Amino acid sequence: MARYTGPKHKLARREGVNVLDKQSVSLQRRLNIPPGQHGRKRKKRLSEYGAQLREKQKAKVIYGILEKQFSNLVKKVAERRGETGEMLLSVLETRLDNIAYRLGFAKSRTMARQLVSHGHVLVNQKRVNIPSYRVKVDDVISISSSLQNNKEVLEALEEKDNRTLLPFLNREGMSGKLVRLPKRGDIEVLFDLQPIIEYYSR
């Protein structure tokens, strides 16, 4: 299945939440109206399966993950001991592309994924070009020297100062560190984790 490359506003309206990486006043007004000419008609009540499917789709869209990869990830997490929802969120948040975005190296997860894929993100001073790479506690994430004067990277860093960093991250200049594993209370979660777990445990 190919990655969706169409308008992100359309995706956001379909899921009913802002899956974009920035706020949009015009989108916020239209979130409860699905896309298409019949969008304003009363929505049908979703079945349990339909509700699970919607939550799963939201998570995939937000983190930019394809179905097979997401399915494998959820099933692996479900095999571990512990609270599955908390562990799933931690795995999603510690993806390298997401950490690069959360540190402010990119304005969006899409941009962060491109930076990683093109070898512009370093983990402990070594290039890693796999967006799904799992960042570990105390790993140092930095931008390659060739991109440190890039206009888009500098603009992204300016937008996210240290006061807006999530509590599991630290950043100094062009490098940052994962200081502990993310917890559910650290993040505004725009989807319900339990229906996702139930969907894949069928």
Secondary structure, 3 states (H helix, E strand, C coil): CCCCCCCHHHHHHHHCCCCCCCCCHHHHHHCCCCCCCCCCCCCCCCCHHHHHHHHHHHHHHHHCCCHHHHHHHHHHHHCCCCCHHHHHHHHHHCEHHHHHHHCCCCCCHHHHHHHHHCCCEEECCEECCCCCCECCCCCEEEECHHHCCCHHHHHHHHHCCHHHCCCCEEEECCEEEECCCCCHHHCCCCCCHHHHHHHHCC
